[in-house]
């Protein structure tokens, strides 16, 4: 909350900033904090600040029925006095400022409007029944947040009532507008004229109207426009004016849609649009593009024959340099569309894919990795705002069906999970989408909640992946709900395990399926589960602040790791490993909230099937936030060292000592090794761990690791820095076996000499000079080419690139000279031919001698 007003003509502007329970007065000239006043101990929910040259009034509710006003000296910040009034009923808490000293608020049942007037610190209030202002008041009343001078808008169902607040605090109904979607704030176009805009729905069209606050009879503007229904309802509207050539006022309207997109409307037309919903990506998955089929007609490939002929005519005009400016733009678009990168078919190297992203508004986008264009987008019907779903939000997106080469006639499909509110107990909806077209195949409103979704490693005959949805009542529901899925689940019943983390209680539990649910209505797809184990951390000394596990689809090339002097160690590879970071309660907040003596960071590596703690390590004098990534048999995590006043990164590598005896060649010859024995979490192998810590310069927002098709290529850590850039750091720098003076054999193995800090190489930023503003996450996807990994970073901005951690050892570079290669081959063939002729001639001469 910010307020600003001149104190005196000969003084600087005073800027008031309220945040975290404290009011700050800041000089407008040099930014110096002149004074601060703490209201946190007063338990007041500050909603309004009234500023005058000598006195500042801070107003708000304590609880739901007591309204307080604090009078503060504007020059010193001294509290002069406070006053309060207790309302005879509770309020909804949604107060709106109508003028400088008048506010309106609804009671808790939304049947009364309360007008609160602050006059020199004194509080007066009036109340009026909503039914006295509007005949049909059966719906729930809501005060719209539009700021109109001396007015406010009250919405009941689809009707909006404009109400004027008189100087005496009385309420007068001015107008009633039906089917209203949104109201704008008032816009001053002259000293005594204020206008505002509102949007109404009429049939399949939207009507935009602009009216004068003081003249309700006529409209300054009334326009009809058509908006794509996929964008949903209009959430907000902002207006701006301009002067036409005839000196009259024209208006532009910026509309914020339900899918978080922006539209600029002028003269009944959409001037431009922006998909700003992409700034709130919550989950990402990928889909392969369709295979390019042979025997497809030219007309089908190019949409139709006319478009194909038109494109070639345009290209011919461009070649003959007779194309107009518009035709040149069309030619450029055709070239981009027909380039190899932007084709809508798979490529041999697997670089072309669809990135499927789910936004917080519940809209799904398919982005082409070649040029970043939006291939399709769809707002899920089940996640539209309605009476049954007032606050829809997208949660997760998963691959549902991935047909392989024998079923290429079917398109892959996606599973989208959404919820009608921020609470875990809110109603949940699921939707199924076609990955190539974005068409919504089906949607379901679930009768149960969704606390977690577990994709199982099993598919049915139609290649639909089985999923378990866990609700808050400890029930597991199987999807798809088919008899074949039930048979597969029963066959693998004893092999399904998962874990849950209760952060607030400091408990981690392991679970397994038990039996079918016992309900009044029999549901064979519902199961209850049992707790196999639990780990309870002492709440007085440890609090869970981070957990991370391995990717379920990660590929490990080999379990063996060749060490120095040809020694072999075997990686402890398991998909059931969980990394847990616990901090002391005092050190679980922001950096600096605890002293080094109070701060402790405890690291655990836990088997989630048995609950066995494989490794435990303590960092004294350290605290979070902790960012970590788990890959193969190692985990890397980032935290803050309070003693050194620097960030650190640590690495832990886990090895299986039970296979350490498999080094004798005769054991392999005689078949007495145990490398082919099955690996089970219930078998308790001997575990050894190696660890090392290093200083790191930057604070971190996200950490990810590169992934490749076969897992052969060296790994790189992708670190999202506080500067919203992505740094690629070779995993060799985080090798726990680094020493100050590595031996010749260690150098040959590639071990880097030990330093206390990790290097930051400018050329290692894969974002180069660009920033991914508001970076929140990094996703890596393997390409078919083993050397290459695809990287997608998202935040307010989106960023995509290809990286080769071990360089492109399995492909030719883009700047490779094929002409020189061809000339070399031709020269070699010619040389071979000449040499052959000379050799034959020499042999003939030898025979004639």
C-alpha positions in Angstrom: 0.0 0.0 0.0 1.5 3.3 -1.1 0.3 6.9 -0.5 1.8 10.2 -1.6 1.0 13.9 -1.1 2.8 17.1 -0.7 3.3 18.1 3.0 4.2 21.7 2.3 5.1 23.7 -0.8 8.7 24.2 0.4 9.2 20.6 1.5 9.9 17.4 -0.4 7.1 14.9 -1.2 6.5 12.4 1.5 5.9 8.8 0.3 4.0 6.5 2.7 4.6 2.8 2.3 2.8 0.2 4.4 4.0 -3.4 4.5 4.4 -6.3 6.9 2.6 -4.3 9.7 4.9 -1.3 9.5 4.2 2.2 8.1 7.3 3.9 6.5 7.6 7.5 5.6 10.2 8.0 2.8 11.6 11.2 1.3 10.7 11.7 -2.3 14.0 13.4 -3.0 16.7 10.9 -1.8 14.7 7.9 -0.7 15.7 8.2 2.9 13.4 6.6 5.5 12.3 9.6 7.6 10.4 7.5 10.2 8.6 4.3 10.7 5.7 3.2 12.8 5.1 -0.4 13.7 1.4 -1.5 13.8 2.1 -5.3 14.0 1.5 -5.4 17.8 -1.9 -3.6 17.3 -3.4 -6.6 15.4 -5.0 -4.2 13.0 -5.6 -5.2 9.3 -4.7 -1.8 7.8 -6.8 -1.2 4.7 -6.8 2.6 4.3 -4.3 5.5 4.8 -5.6 9.1 4.8 -2.9 11.7 4.4 -3.1 15.4 5.3 -0.3 18.0 5.7 -0.1 17.6 9.5 -1.8 14.3 10.3 -1.9 10.8 8.9 -4.9 8.6 9.6 -4.3 4.8 9.5 -7.6 2.9 9.4 -8.6 -0.8 9.4 -10.4 -3.6 11.1 -9.4 -5.5 14.2 -11.2 -8.8 13.8 -14.4 -8.5 11.8 -16.4 -6.0 13.7 -14.1 -3.4 15.3 -13.0 -0.5 13.1 -9.9 1.4 14.4 -8.4 4.8 13.3 -4.8 5.7 14.4 -3.8 9.4 14.2 0.0 9.8 13.4 2.1 12.9 13.3 3.1 13.4 9.6 6.5 14.9 10.5 7.7 12.7 13.3 5.7 9.5 13.1 4.5 9.9 16.7 1.2 8.2 17.6 -1.1 11.1 18.7 -4.3 9.1 19.5 -6.5 6.3 18.4 -10.2 5.8 18.1 -12.4 2.9 17.4 -16.0 1.8 17.0 -17.5 -1.6 17.5 -20.1 -2.5 14.8 -23.1 -4.5 16.0 -22.4 -7.2 13.4 -19.4 -8.8 11.7 -18.2 -7.6 8.3 -17.1 -9.4 5.2 -13.8 -7.5 5.3 -14.0 -6.2 1.7 -13.9 -2.4 2.3 -13.7 0.1 -0.5 -12.7 3.8 -0.4 -15.4 5.9 -2.0 -13.8 9.3 -1.2 -10.9 10.5 0.9 -12.6 9.8 4.2 -15.6 7.6 3.4 -15.6 3.8 3.1 -18.2 1.1 2.4 -18.2 -2.5 3.5 -20.7 -5.4 3.6 -21.7 -7.3 6.6 -20.8 -11.0 6.9 -24.2 -12.2 5.5 -24.0 -9.5 2.7 -27.4 -8.1 3.4 -26.4 -4.7 4.7 -24.1 -2.0 3.4 -22.2 -0.1 6.0 -20.9 3.4 5.3 -18.0 4.5 7.5 -17.0 8.2 7.7 -13.8 9.5 9.3 -14.0 13.1 10.3 -10.9 14.5 12.0 -10.3 11.1 13.6 -13.9 10.6 14.7 -15.8 7.6 13.3 -19.4 7.6 12.2 -21.2 4.9 10.4 -24.6 4.3 8.7 -26.1 1.1 7.5 -28.7 0.2 4.9 -30.3 -3.0 3.7 -29.4 -4.1 0.2 -33.1 -4.9 -0.3 -33.9 -1.2 0.1 -31.8 -0.4 -3.0 -32.7 -3.2 -5.3 -35.9 -5.3 -5.6 -34.3 -8.6 -6.5 -31.6 -9.1 -3.8 -31.8 -12.9 -3.6 -28.2 -13.3 -4.8 -24.9 -12.7 -3.0 -23.9 -9.1 -3.0 -20.3 -8.2 -3.9 -18.7 -4.7 -3.9 -16.7 -4.3 -7.1 -13.2 -2.9 -6.6 -13.7 -0.1 -9.2 -12.8 3.4 -7.9 -15.4 6.0 -8.9 -15.6 9.5 -7.3 -18.4 9.4 -4.7 -19.8 6.2 -6.2 -19.4 2.4 -5.9 -20.7 -0.6 -7.8 -22.6 -3.4 -6.1 -22.9 -6.7 -8.0 -25.8 -9.1 -7.4 -25.9 -12.1 -9.7 -25.5 -10.6 -13.2 -26.8 -7.2 -12.2 -24.7 -4.2 -11.1 -26.2 -1.4 -9.1 -24.4 2.0 -9.1 -24.8 3.7 -5.7 -23.9 7.3 -4.8 -22.7 8.1 -1.3 -23.9 11.6 -0.2 -21.9 14.0 2.0 -24.1 12.8 4.9 -23.2 9.2 4.3 -26.6 8.3 2.8 -26.9 5.8 -0.1 -28.8 6.6 -3.3 -29.2 4.1 -6.1 -28.4 5.8 -9.5 -28.7 3.1 -12.1 -29.0 -0.6 -12.6 -27.0 -2.3 -15.4 -27.8 -5.9 -16.5 -25.3 -8.6 -17.7 -22.3 -6.6 -16.7 -18.9 -8.3 -16.8 -16.5 -5.6 -15.5 -16.2 -1.9 -14.5 -13.2 0.3 -14.9 -11.9 3.0 -12.5 -12.8 6.6 -13.2 -10.7 8.5 -15.7 -10.3 12.3 -15.5 -10.5 13.8 -19.0 -10.9 17.4 -17.8 -11.0 19.3 -14.5 -14.7 18.7 -13.9 -15.4 15.6 -16.0 -14.8 12.0 -15.0 -15.7 9.0 -17.2 -15.7 5.2 -16.6 -16.3 2.2 -18.8 -18.2 -1.1 -18.4 -18.7 -4.2 -20.4 -22.0 -6.0 -21.0 -22.7 -9.4 -22.6 -25.4 -9.3 -25.3 -26.0 -12.6 -27.1 -22.7 -13.7 -28.6 -21.3 -10.2 -28.6 -19.7 -7.9 -26.0 -20.8 -4.3 -25.7 -18.3 -1.7 -24.4 -19.8 1.5 -23.0 -18.2 4.7 -21.7 -20.3 7.1 -19.6 -19.8 10.4 -17.8 -20.0 10.0 -14.0 -22.3 13.0 -13.8 -24.4 12.3 -16.8 -26.2 9.0 -16.9 -28.6 9.7 -19.8 -26.1 9.5 -22.7 -23.1 7.4 -23.5 -19.8 8.9 -24.7 -19.0 5.6 -26.5 -20.9 2.4 -27.3 -19.2 -0.3 -29.3 -19.9 -4.0 -30.1 -17.1 -6.5 -30.6 -16.6 -10.2 -30.9 -14.0 -12.0 -28.7 -12.9 -15.6 -28.9 -14.9 -17.6 -26.4 -11.7 -19.5 -25.5 -10.5 -16.4 -23.7 -13.3 -16.7 -21.1 -15.0 -13.8 -19.4 -13.6 -10.3 -19.0 -12.0 -9.9 -15.5 -10.9 -6.3 -15.6 -11.0 -3.3 -17.9 -8.9 -0.1 -18.0 -9.5 2.9 -20.3 -7.4 5.6 -21.8 -8.5 8.6 -23.8 -7.1 10.5 -26.8 -8.2 13.5 -28.8 -9.5 13.0 -32.3 -9.0 15.3 -35.2 -12.4 16.9 -34.6 -11.3 17.7 -31.0 -13.7 15.2 -29.5 -12.6 12.5 -27.1 -11.9 8.9 -28.2 -11.3 6.0 -25.9 -9.2 2.8 -25.9 -9.9 -0.1 -23.6 -7.4 -2.6 -22.2 -9.2 -5.8 -21.2 -7.9 -8.5 -18.9 -9.5 -11.8 -19.8 -10.2 -14.9 -17.7 -7.3 -16.8 -19.3 -5.0 -13.8 -18.2 -4.6 -12.6 -21.8 -4.7 -8.9 -22.7 -6.7 -7.2 -25.4 -6.5 -3.6 -26.6 -9.8 -2.5 -28.1 -10.3 0.7 -30.1 -13.2 1.7 -32.4 -14.8 -1.7 -32.0 -11.7 -3.7 -33.2 -9.0 -5.6 -31.3 -5.8 -3.7 -32.1 -3.5 -6.3 -30.5 -3.6 -9.2 -28.0 -1.0 -10.7 -25.7 -1.1 -14.2 -24.2 0.1 -13.0 -20.7 -1.2 -16.3 -19.2 2.1 -17.7 -20.3 3.7 -15.7 -17.5 2.1 -18.0 -14.9 3.1 -21.5 -16.1 2.6 -24.0 -13.3 3.5 -27.3 -15.0 5.2 -28.5 -18.2 5.2 -31.7 -20.2 6.3 -32.6 -23.8 4.8 -34.4 -26.7 6.4 -35.9 -29.8 5.2 -34.4 -33.1 3.6 -36.7 -35.7 5.7 -38.8 -38.1 6.0 -37.4 -41.6 4.0 -39.9 -43.8 4.8 -40.7 -47.3 2.3 -40.5 -50.1 0.6 -37.4 -48.8 -0.6 -35.0 -51.6 0.9 -31.6 -52.0 -2.5 -30.0 -51.5 -2.9 -31.7 -48.1 0.6 -30.8 -46.9 0.2 -27.1 -47.9 -3.4 -27.0 -46.5 -4.9 -26.7 -50.0 -3.8 -26.4 -53.6 -4.6 -22.7 -53.8 -2.4 -21.8 -50.9 0.4 -23.9 -52.4 0.2 -22.1 -55.8 -0.1 -18.7 -54.1 3.0 -19.3 -52.0 5.1 -20.2 -55.1 3.8 -17.2 -57.0 4.9 -15.0 -54.1 8.3 -16.6 -54.0 8.7 -16.1 -57.7 7.8 -12.4 -57.3 10.4 -12.1 -54.6 13.0 -13.7 -56.8 12.2 -11.3 -59.6 12.3 -8.3 -57.1 8.7 -7.2 -58.1 7.0 -8.0 -54.8 5.3 -5.3 -52.8 6.0 -4.5 -49.1 3.0 -6.6 -48.0 4.0 -9.5 -50.2 7.6 -9.4 -48.8 6.1 -9.8 -45.3 4.0 -12.7 -46.6 7.1 -14.3 -48.2 9.0 -14.0 -44.9 6.2 -15.7 -43.1 6.1 -18.5 -45.7 9.8 -19.0 -45.3 9.6 -19.3 -41.5 6.6 -21.7 -41.9 8.4 -23.9 -44.4 11.8 -23.9 -42.6 13.1 -27.2 -41.1 12.9 -25.9 -37.5 9.2 -25.0 -37.7 7.8 -28.1 -39.4 5.0 -29.9 -37.7 6.6 -33.3 -38.1 9.3 -35.2 -36.2 12.9 -34.8 -37.2 15.6 -37.4 -37.1 17.5 -35.9 -34.2 14.4 -35.3 -32.0 14.8 -31.5 -31.7 11.3 -30.7 -32.9 8.7 -31.3 -30.1 5.7 -29.8 -28.6 6.1 -28.1 -25.1 2.7 -28.4 -23.4 2.3 -25.9 -20.6 -0.5 -25.4 -18.1 -1.1 -21.9 -16.7 -2.5 -20.9 -13.4 -5.7 -19.8 -15.1 -6.3 -23.3 -16.4 -5.4 -22.6 -20.0 -3.2 -25.1 -21.9 -0.7 -24.0 -24.6 1.3 -26.1 -27.1 4.5 -24.4 -28.0 6.7 -25.5 -30.9 10.3 -25.9 -29.9 11.5 -24.8 -33.3 10.3 -21.2 -33.3 8.3 -20.9 -30.1 5.0 -20.2 -31.8 1.7 -21.2 -30.2 0.5 -24.3 -32.1 -2.8 -24.4 -30.2 -4.3 -23.2 -27.0 -7.4 -24.1 -25.1 -9.2 -22.9 -22.0 -10.6 -25.9 -20.2 -14.3 -25.9 -20.0 -14.2 -27.5 -16.6 -11.9 -24.7 -15.3 -14.1 -21.8 -16.3 -15.4 -19.5 -13.6 -19.0 -20.4 -12.6 -21.2 -20.6 -9.5 -19.9 -24.1 -8.9 -16.2 -23.2 -9.5 -15.6 -19.6 -8.4 -11.8 -19.7 -8.2 -10.4 -22.3 -10.7 -6.7 -23.0 -10.8 -4.6 -25.3 -12.9 -2.5 -27.8 -10.9 -0.7 -30.4 -13.0 -0.5 -31.9 -16.5 0.6 -35.4 -17.3 1.1 -37.6 -20.4 -2.0 -39.8 -20.5 -1.7 -41.8 -23.7 1.5 -42.0 -25.9 0.9 -44.3 -28.9 4.0 -45.9 -30.4 4.8 -46.6 -34.1 2.2 -49.4 -34.4 -0.6 -47.0 -33.5 0.4 -43.8 -35.2 -3.2 -43.2 -36.4 -4.0 -42.2 -32.8 -2.9 -38.9 -31.4 -1.3 -38.8 -28.0 -3.4 -37.4 -25.2 -2.9 -35.4 -22.0 -4.3 -35.5 -18.5 -4.9 -32.1 -16.8 -5.7 -31.7 -13.1 -7.5 -28.6 -11.8 -9.1 -27.4 -8.7 -11.9 -25.0 -7.9 -10.1 -23.1 -5.2 -6.7 -22.9 -3.3 -7.7 -25.4 -0.6 -6.9 -29.1 -0.9 -10.5 -29.9 0.0 -11.9 -27.8 -3.0 -13.7 -29.7 -5.7 -11.4 -31.1 -8.4 -11.8 -31.6 -12.1 -9.8 -33.6 -14.6 -9.7 -33.1 -18.4 -8.3 -35.1 -21.3 -6.9 -33.3 -24.3 -5.6 -34.3 -27.7 -1.9 -33.3 -27.7 -1.9 -32.4 -31.5 -5.1 -30.3 -31.7 -5.9 -29.2 -28.1 -9.4 -30.6 -28.4 -10.9 -31.5 -25.1 -11.8 -35.2 -25.4 -13.5 -35.5 -22.0 -13.8 -33.9 -18.6 -14.9 -35.2 -15.2 -15.9 -33.4 -12.0 -14.5 -35.7 -9.3 -16.5 -36.6 -6.3 -13.3 -36.8 -4.3 -10.5 -34.4 -3.6 -7.0 -34.6 -5.0 -4.0 -34.3 -2.7 -1.5 -36.1 -5.0 -1.3 -37.7 -8.4 1.0 -40.7 -8.9 1.7 -41.8 -12.5 2.3 -45.6 -12.4 4.8 -47.3 -14.7 2.1 -49.4 -16.3 0.0 -49.0 -19.5 -3.0 -50.9 -20.8 -3.5 -52.3 -24.3 -4.5 -48.8 -25.7 -1.3 -47.4 -24.1 -3.1 -45.3 -21.6 -0.9 -44.8 -18.5 -2.4 -45.9 -15.2 -2.6 -43.1 -12.5 -3.4 -43.2 -8.8 -5.1 -40.1 -7.4 -4.8 -39.8 -3.6 -7.4 -37.8 -1.7 -7.2 -36.2 1.7 -9.2 -39.1 3.3 -6.5 -41.6 2.6 -8.2 -43.2 -0.4 -6.5 -44.0 -3.7 -8.5 -43.9 -6.9 -7.4 -45.6 -10.1 -7.6 -44.0 -13.5 -8.5 -45.0 -16.2 -11.6 -46.6 -14.8 -11.6 -49.7 -17.0 -11.7 -53.5 -16.2 -8.3 -53.9 -17.9 -6.7 -51.2 -15.6 -8.1 -53.1 -12.6 -6.5 -56.3 -13.7 -3.1 -54.7 -14.3 -3.3 -53.1 -10.8 -4.2 -56.4 -9.1 -1.3 -58.1 -10.8 1.1 -55.4 -9.6 -0.7 -54.8 -6.3 2.2 -55.7 -4.1 4.8 -53.6 -6.0 3.1 -50.2 -5.6 4.6 -47.9 -3.0 4.7 -44.2 -2.4 5.4 -41.7 0.3 3.9 -38.5 1.7 5.6 -35.6 3.4 3.8 -33.7 6.2 5.9 -30.5 6.4 4.0 -28.9 9.2 4.1 -32.0 11.4 7.7 -33.0 10.5 6.6 -36.5 9.4 7.4 -38.6 6.4 5.3 -41.8 5.8 5.5 -44.7 3.4 2.3 -46.2 2.0 1.1 -49.3 0.1 -2.3 -50.4 -1.1 -4.4 -52.5 1.3 -7.9 -53.3 -0.1 -11.0 -51.8 -1.7 -12.8 -49.0 -0.1 -15.9 -49.8 2.0 -18.6 -47.3 0.9 -22.3 -47.4 0.7 -21.9 -47.5 -3.1 -19.4 -50.1 -4.2 -16.5 -48.6 -6.1 -14.0 -51.2 -7.4 -11.6 -48.4 -8.5 -11.3 -47.0 -5.0 -8.7 -48.4 -2.5 -7.6 -47.8 1.0 -3.9 -47.9 1.8 -1.9 -48.7 4.9 1.1 -47.0 6.5 4.3 -49.1 6.1 6.6 -46.9 8.1 7.0 -43.3 9.4 9.9 -41.0 10.3 9.1 -38.4 12.9 11.6 -35.6 13.1 12.0 -33.8 16.5 9.9 -30.6 16.1 12.1 -28.7 18.6 15.2 -29.1 16.6 14.3 -29.9 13.0 11.8 -28.6 10.4 11.4 -30.0 6.9 12.2 -27.3 4.3 13.0 -29.2 1.1 12.5 -32.7 -0.4 13.5 -33.9 -3.9 13.6 -37.3 -5.6 14.9 -38.7 -8.9 12.9 -38.3 -12.2 10.9 -41.5 -12.9 12.0 -41.5 -16.6 15.7 -40.9 -16.0 18.0 -43.2 -18.0 21.2 -44.5 -16.4 23.8 -45.8 -18.9 25.8 -48.0 -16.5 25.9 -48.8 -12.8 29.6 -49.2 -12.7 32.0 -46.3 -12.3 35.7 -46.8 -13.2 37.9 -45.1 -10.6 41.6 -44.4 -10.5 44.0 -47.4 -11.1 41.1 -49.2 -12.8 39.2 -49.7 -9.6 35.4 -50.1 -10.0 32.7 -48.8 -7.7 29.0 -49.5 -8.3 26.4 -46.7 -8.1 23.5 -47.2 -5.7 20.7 -46.8 -8.3 17.1 -46.7 -7.1 14.0 -44.7 -8.0 12.8 -45.0 -4.4 15.3 -42.6 -2.9 14.2 -39.3 -1.3 16.5 -36.4 -0.3 15.2 -34.4 2.7 16.7 -31.2 4.1 15.7 -30.1 7.6 16.6 -26.9 9.3 16.5 -25.7 12.9 13.1 -24.0 13.6 14.7 -20.6 14.1 16.7 -21.0 10.9 13.8 -22.1 8.7 12.9 -18.5 7.6 14.8 -16.0 5.5 18.6 -15.6 5.7 19.6 -13.6 8.8 16.7 -14.7 11.0 19.0 -16.9 13.1 22.6 -16.7 14.4 25.2 -19.2 13.3 24.9 -20.9 16.7 21.2 -21.3 16.3 21.3 -22.5 12.7 21.7 -26.2 11.7 21.0 -27.9 8.4 20.5 -31.7 8.5 20.5 -33.8 5.3 18.9 -37.2 5.0 18.8 -39.7 2.1 15.9 -42.1 2.7 14.6 -45.3 1.0 10.9 -44.6 0.5 9.9 -48.3 0.4 11.4 -49.4 3.7 11.9 -46.0 5.4 15.6 -46.8 5.9 17.9 -43.8 6.4 20.7 -44.5 4.0 22.8 -41.4 4.9 22.7 -38.5 7.3 24.8 -35.4 7.4 24.8 -32.2 9.5 25.9 -28.7 8.4 26.4 -26.5 11.5 25.9 -22.8 11.1 23.9 -23.2 7.9 20.3 -22.5 6.8 18.0 -22.5 3.8 16.4 -21.9 1.5 17.6 -25.2 0.0 17.4 -26.0 -3.7 18.4 -29.5 -4.7 18.5 -31.9 -7.7 18.8 -35.8 -7.6 20.2 -37.7 -10.5 21.5 -41.3 -10.7 23.3 -41.9 -7.4 24.1 -38.3 -6.5 22.4 -35.2 -5.1 23.6 -31.6 -5.3 22.0 -29.0 -3.0 22.5 -25.3 -2.4 22.1 -23.4 0.9 23.6 -20.5 2.9 26.5 -20.7 5.3 26.0 -18.1 8.1 29.5 -18.5 9.5 31.2 -17.8 6.1 28.5 -15.3 5.0 28.4 -17.1 1.7 26.3 -19.5 -0.3 27.5 -23.1 -0.6 26.8 -26.1 -2.8 27.4 -29.7 -1.6 27.4 -33.0 -3.3 26.7 -36.5 -2.0 27.4 -39.6 -4.0 26.0 -43.0 -2.8 27.7 -46.3 -3.8 26.7 -50.0 -3.3 29.4 -51.8 -1.4 27.7 -55.2 -1.7 28.9 -55.3 -5.3 32.4 -54.1 -4.6 33.8 -57.7 -4.7 32.8 -58.1 -8.4 36.3 -57.0 -9.6 38.0 -60.3 -10.2 38.0 -61.4 -13.8 37.8 -65.1 -12.8 34.5 -64.5 -11.0 33.0 -63.2 -14.3 34.4 -66.2 -16.2 33.1 -68.7 -13.7 29.8 -66.8 -13.2 30.2 -66.3 -9.5 29.4 -62.6 -9.5 26.2 -61.1 -8.2 25.6 -58.5 -10.9 22.6 -60.2 -12.3 20.9 -60.7 -8.9 17.7 -58.6 -8.6 17.9 -55.3 -6.7 15.3 -54.9 -4.0 14.8 -52.1 -1.4 14.2 -54.9 1.2 17.7 -56.2 0.6 19.9 -54.1 2.9 23.1 -53.4 1.0 26.2 -51.8 2.5 26.1 -48.2 1.5 29.1 -45.8 1.3 28.8 -42.1 0.7 31.3 -39.5 -0.5 30.6 -35.8 0.0 32.2 -32.4 -0.6 31.2 -28.8 -0.2 32.1 -25.7 -2.2 31.4 -22.0 -2.0 29.1 -20.6 -4.7 28.8 -16.9 -5.6 25.1 -16.7 -6.4 21.8 -17.1 -4.7 19.8 -19.7 -6.6 16.1 -19.9 -7.7 16.1 -23.4 -9.3 18.4 -26.3 -10.1 18.0 -28.9 -12.8 20.3 -31.5 -14.5 20.6 -32.3 -18.2 19.0 -35.4 -19.4 19.9 -37.4 -22.6 18.4 -40.4 -24.4 20.8 -43.1 -23.2 22.5 -41.4 -20.2 26.0 -41.6 -21.8 26.7 -37.9 -22.1 28.3 -36.1 -19.2 26.0 -34.3 -16.9 25.7 -30.5 -16.4 23.9 -28.7 -13.7 21.6 -26.0 -14.9 21.4 -23.3 -12.1 18.8 -20.5 -12.2 20.5 -17.6 -10.5 19.0 -14.7 -8.6 19.8 -12.6 -11.7 17.2 -14.6 -13.7 19.8 -16.3 -15.8 20.6 -20.0 -16.3 24.2 -21.2 -15.7 25.5 -24.5 -17.0 28.0 -26.0 -14.5 29.9 -29.2 -15.4 29.2 -32.0 -12.8 33.0 -32.6 -12.6 33.3 -29.4 -10.6 31.1 -31.1 -8.0 33.0 -34.4 -7.8 33.5 -35.3 -4.1 36.9 -37.0 -5.0 38.6 -33.7 -6.0 41.9 -33.2 -4.2 44.4 -30.3 -4.0 47.1 -32.3 -5.9 45.5 -35.0 -8.0 47.7 -37.8 -9.2 48.5 -38.4 -12.8 46.0 -41.2 -13.0 43.3 -38.9 -11.4 44.1 -36.2 -14.0 43.7 -38.8 -16.8 40.3 -39.7 -15.3 39.3 -36.1 -15.6 39.4 -35.1 -11.9 39.8 -31.3 -11.5 42.2 -29.9 -8.7 40.3 -28.9 -5.6 39.4 -25.3 -5.0 37.2 -23.8 -2.3 34.8 -22.1 -4.8 33.0 -23.2 -7.8 34.0 -21.3 -11.0 31.5 -18.9 -12.7 32.5 -18.8 -16.3 30.8 -16.1 -18.4 30.6 -18.3 -21.4 28.7 -20.9 -19.4 25.5 -18.9 -19.2 23.2 -20.6 -21.7 20.9 -17.6 -21.6 23.9 -15.5 -22.7 23.0 -11.8 -22.1 19.2 -12.5 -21.8 17.2 -12.7 -18.7 14.3 -15.0 -17.9 12.4 -12.5 -15.9 10.9 -14.0 -12.7 12.5 -17.3 -13.3 10.6 -20.1 -11.4 11.5 -23.4 -13.0 13.8 -25.3 -15.4 12.8 -28.4 -17.4 15.1 -30.6 -19.4 14.0 -33.0 -22.1 16.3 -35.6 -23.9 16.6 -35.4 -27.7 17.1 -38.5 -29.9 20.6 -37.3 -30.5 22.6 -38.5 -27.4 24.8 -35.5 -27.2 22.0 -33.0 -27.0 19.6 -32.0 -24.2 16.7 -29.6 -24.7 16.2 -26.9 -22.0 13.1 -24.9 -21.2 13.1 -22.2 -18.5 9.9 -20.4 -17.5 8.9 -17.5 -15.4 7.4 -14.2 -16.6 9.5 -14.9 -19.7 10.0 -18.2 -21.5 13.3 -19.4 -22.8 14.3 -22.5 -24.8 17.6 -23.8 -26.2 19.6 -26.9 -27.0 22.8 -27.7 -25.1 25.5 -30.3 -25.7 27.3 -31.0 -22.4 30.1 -33.1 -24.1 29.8 -31.2 -27.4 28.2 -32.6 -30.5 30.4 -35.7 -30.8 27.7 -37.6 -32.7 26.7 -35.0 -35.3 28.1 -32.3 -37.6 27.9 -28.7 -36.6 25.6 -26.3 -38.5 28.5 -24.4 -40.0 30.2 -27.6 -41.3 31.3 -27.1 -44.9 29.6 -29.8 -46.9 31.0 -28.3 -50.1 34.6 -28.7 -48.9 33.7 -32.3 -47.9 32.3 -33.0 -51.4 35.3 -31.5 -53.0 37.6 -33.6 -50.9 35.8 -36.8 -51.8 35.9 -35.9 -55.5 39.6 -35.1 -55.2 40.2 -38.4 -53.5 38.2 -40.3 -56.1 40.1 -38.5 -58.9 43.4 -39.2 -57.2 42.5 -42.9 -56.9 41.6 -43.1 -60.6 44.8 -41.3 -61.7 46.9 -43.6 -59.4 45.1 -46.6 -60.8 45.8 -45.6 -64.4 49.5 -44.8 -63.7 49.8 -48.1 -61.9 48.3 -50.1 -64.8 50.6 -48.3 -67.3 53.6 -49.0 -65.2 52.7 -52.7 -64.9 52.3 -52.9 -68.7 55.7 -51.3 -69.2 57.2 -53.8 -66.8 55.7 -56.8 -68.8 57.1 -55.5 -72.1 60.7 -55.4 -70.8 
